[in-house]
Amino acid sequence: MFEQWNTVTHLRPTADWQSRVGDVVEIRSNVRVIRRGIVEEEMPDGSGLWLAADATEHRQYFDKDLGYELWV
């Protein structure tokens, strides 16, 4: 699954941070990719989400109100 990230070209921004558990996403800020990963858990109100730990990154929370963008 992670190999596909090098060739992902179909991602687009979304304001909907709910119902994303299991999705492969990018978190961006000011056009820069901050992190790619799989959504492990999300806030019920859509205010943030956790990306799962992987081989190089720990589990991490991203808060929508801090200006992060979600690309799916």
C-alpha positions in Angstrom: 0.0 0.0 0.0 2.7 2.5 0.9 4.4 2.1 -2.5 1.5 3.7 -4.2 2.2 7.1 -2.5 5.0 7.8 -4.8 2.6 7.7 -7.8 -0.5 9.2 -6.2 -1.7 12.0 -8.5 -5.5 11.9 -7.9 -5.6 13.5 -4.4 -7.7 16.5 -3.9 -8.5 18.7 -0.8 -11.6 18.1 1.2 -13.3 19.9 4.1 -14.9 16.7 5.3 -12.8 15.2 8.1 -15.4 12.6 9.1 -15.8 9.0 7.9 -12.1 8.7 6.9 -11.0 5.8 9.1 -8.9 3.5 6.9 -8.4 6.0 4.1 -4.9 6.8 2.8 -4.5 10.6 3.1 -2.1 13.5 3.0 -2.0 16.3 5.6 -0.9 19.5 4.1 -0.1 23.0 5.4 0.7 26.0 3.1 0.8 23.7 0.1 3.5 21.5 1.8 2.9 17.9 2.5 3.3 17.4 6.3 2.5 13.7 6.5 1.0 10.8 4.5 -0.7 8.0 6.2 -3.7 5.9 7.1 -6.4 7.5 9.2 -6.6 5.4 12.4 -9.1 7.4 14.4 -11.1 10.6 14.1 -12.9 13.1 16.3 -16.7 12.5 16.1 -17.3 16.2 15.2 -14.7 16.1 12.4 -12.3 18.5 14.2 -9.3 16.3 13.9 -7.9 12.9 13.2 -5.1 10.5 14.1 -2.8 9.0 11.5 -1.6 5.5 12.3 2.1 4.8 13.2 4.1 3.3 10.4 7.7 2.2 9.8 9.1 5.8 10.0 6.4 7.8 11.9 4.6 7.6 15.2 0.9 7.9 15.6 0.1 11.6 15.2 -2.9 13.8 15.8 -3.8 16.7 13.4 -6.3 19.4 14.4 -8.3 20.9 11.6 -8.5 24.3 13.4 -4.7 24.7 13.3 -4.9 25.2 9.5 -4.1 21.7 8.3 -5.7 20.6 5.0 -6.8 17.0 4.4 -6.2 15.6 0.9 -7.9 12.4 -0.1 
